[in-house]
């Protein structure tokens, strides 16, 4: 692991243990085993780590979705699996997501969000365009716009369940089903949504 990766890993551990506010750069470099000056070669402040952490999580999200969703054959099964995978990841990494949102909101790095999410938007756009081309769905908007809205809806539902609500499995199952029904009714207005 190179020094930059050590700093990122150490920062994540420190943020999880102490929170973003209480974590000091000196804590991060001590855990990473690097000099404080080395930290500043890569990052101007501890909040500058947030886009890197967000990139890592978007990468994990895409990796999980590509792994889980490509196993399914039809669009409806893939969409349902996409929603389930997003919920599963949000549950698994809820602490990290909370750190990223807190850190990005408290810094000037929130503007980078769209760039960080670009690979995910591209994947979702291709997924939707393929289904539209096969006449499985009828896109009510251009695919790029709908991709952003769909990702936002799915992630918001997962975050509401695991970051803000009780996070019960019963509630998660209901919200997964509701999210699926909402998206399929929007995309398949002429076909009933069921799963």
C-alpha positions as a printed Julia matrix, in Angstrom:
195×3 Matrix{Float64}:
   0.0     0.0     0.0
   1.47    3.37   -0.97
   1.58    6.33    1.42
  -1.52    8.0     0.03
  -3.55    4.81    0.46
  -2.2     4.39    4.0
  -3.34    7.93    4.82
  -6.81    7.3     3.38
  -7.19    4.0     5.27
  -5.95    5.57    8.52
  -8.25    8.56    8.11
 -11.24    6.32    7.61
 -10.42    4.4    10.8
  -9.91    7.62   12.76
 -13.12    9.15   11.42
 -15.05    6.01   12.38
 -13.51    5.96   15.86
 -13.49    9.65   16.75
 -15.74   11.37   14.22
 -14.69   13.94   11.64
 -14.7    16.91   14.03
 -12.52   15.34   16.71
 -10.03   13.69   14.36
  -6.79   15.61   13.95
  -4.3    15.28   11.12
  -1.74   14.18   13.73
  -4.03   11.23   14.63
  -4.28   10.21   10.99
  -0.54   10.33   10.28
   0.27    8.48   13.5
  -2.09    5.65   12.53
  -0.78    5.67    8.94
   2.85    5.62   10.06
   3.84    8.61    7.93
   5.2    12.06    8.68
   2.77   14.96    8.98
   4.43   16.67    6.03
   3.66   13.61    3.91
  -0.04   14.08    4.63
   0.08   17.62    3.25
   1.78   16.43    0.05
  -1.48   14.67   -0.78
  -4.19   16.58    1.08
  -4.42   20.25    2.14
  -6.71   19.34    5.08
  -8.52   16.39    6.65
 -11.71   17.38    4.82
  -9.84   17.04    1.52
  -9.98   13.29    2.16
 -13.75   13.23    1.69
 -13.76   13.1    -2.13
 -11.29   10.19   -1.96
 -13.52    8.33    0.49
 -16.53    9.05   -1.74
 -14.65    7.68   -4.79
 -13.86    4.5    -2.88
 -17.5     4.02   -1.92
 -18.77    4.72   -5.43
 -16.24    2.15   -6.65
 -17.49   -0.39   -4.1
 -21.07    0.36   -5.11
 -20.37   -0.17   -8.81
 -18.36   -3.3    -8.12
 -21.18   -4.8    -6.03
 -23.88   -3.82   -8.51
 -21.98   -5.16  -11.52
 -21.31   -8.39   -9.63
 -24.9    -8.86   -8.43
 -26.95   -7.38  -11.25
 -25.24   -9.01  -14.23
 -26.2   -12.45  -12.89
 -29.85  -11.7   -13.55
 -31.39  -12.08  -16.98
 -34.38   -9.8   -17.34
 -34.64   -6.07  -16.64
 -37.08   -6.4   -13.75
 -34.88   -8.89  -11.88
 -31.84   -6.7   -12.51
 -33.62   -3.59  -11.25
 -34.79   -5.37   -8.11
 -31.27   -6.7    -7.49
 -29.83   -3.22   -8.06
 -32.11   -1.84   -5.35
 -31.34   -4.72   -2.96
 -27.59   -4.35   -3.53
 -27.76   -0.62   -2.81
 -29.65   -1.25    0.42
 -27.21   -3.98    1.43
 -24.19   -1.75    0.8
 -25.75    1.18    2.65
 -26.44   -1.05    5.63
 -22.94   -2.53    5.58
 -21.17    0.83    5.25
 -23.68    3.14    6.95
 -21.0     4.62    9.22
 -18.74    5.43    6.28
 -21.57    7.0     4.28
 -22.5     9.17    7.27
 -18.86   10.3     7.56
 -18.64   11.14    3.86
 -21.89   13.13    3.85
 -20.89   15.0     6.99
 -17.42   15.75    5.65
 -18.54   16.79    2.2
 -21.29   19.01    3.57
 -18.81   20.73    5.91
 -16.36   21.5     3.11
 -16.06   22.98   -0.35
 -15.71   19.49   -1.84
 -19.45   18.86   -2.26
 -19.16   20.34   -5.76
 -17.08   17.31   -6.79
 -19.98   14.94   -6.12
 -21.2    14.85   -9.73
 -17.71   14.05  -11.03
 -17.25   11.31   -8.45
 -20.6     9.76   -9.41
 -20.02    9.95  -13.18
 -19.05    6.25  -13.6
 -22.21    5.19  -11.73
 -24.36    7.54  -13.82
 -22.83    6.1   -16.98
 -23.51    2.53  -15.86
 -27.14    3.31  -15.0
 -27.63    5.22  -18.27
 -26.39    2.22  -20.29
 -28.59   -0.13  -18.24
 -31.68    1.99  -18.92
 -30.87    2.59  -22.6
 -30.49   -1.14  -23.2
 -33.89   -1.87  -21.63
 -35.46    1.0   -23.58
 -33.95   -0.25  -26.84
 -35.37   -3.72  -26.15
 -38.79   -2.1   -25.49
 -38.81   -3.54  -21.97
 -39.31   -0.04  -20.56
 -40.37    3.33  -21.85
 -38.1     6.1   -20.61
 -40.14    9.19  -19.7
 -36.98   11.35  -19.82
 -33.59   11.18  -21.51
 -31.67    8.21  -20.04
 -28.92   10.38  -18.53
 -31.45   12.46  -16.59
 -33.49    9.47  -15.48
 -30.32    7.64  -14.38
 -29.47   10.44  -11.94
 -33.01   10.54  -10.59
 -33.19    6.76  -10.2
 -29.85    6.58   -8.38
 -30.92    9.45   -6.15
 -34.22    7.75   -5.33
 -32.67    4.36   -4.58
 -29.85    5.78   -2.46
 -32.14    8.17   -0.62
 -34.51    5.32    0.26
 -31.61    3.19    1.51
 -30.12    6.06    3.5
 -33.48    6.93    5.02
 -33.81    3.33    6.16
 -30.3     2.8     7.53
 -29.0     6.26    8.46
 -32.1     8.02    9.78
 -34.8     5.44   10.61
 -34.66    2.33   12.76
 -32.95    0.26   10.08
 -35.15   -2.76   10.78
 -35.12   -5.51    8.19
 -38.9    -5.45    7.98
 -38.86   -1.74    7.13
 -36.0    -2.27    4.67
 -37.95   -4.99    2.83
 -41.0    -2.74    2.55
 -38.93    0.19    1.3
 -37.1    -1.98   -1.25
 -40.48   -3.16   -2.57
 -41.89    0.38   -2.63
 -38.83    1.71   -4.47
 -39.07   -1.09   -7.02
 -42.8    -0.51   -7.58
 -42.3     3.25   -7.91
 -39.54    2.87  -10.53
 -41.27    0.14  -12.53
 -44.55    2.05  -12.63
 -42.66    5.06  -13.9
 -40.73    3.07  -16.49
 -43.45    0.61  -17.44
 -46.62    2.7   -17.29
 -48.39    0.26  -19.6
 -47.34   -2.83  -17.6
 -48.2    -3.71  -14.0
 -45.3    -3.74  -11.54
 -44.97   -6.81   -9.37
 -42.17   -8.82   -7.9
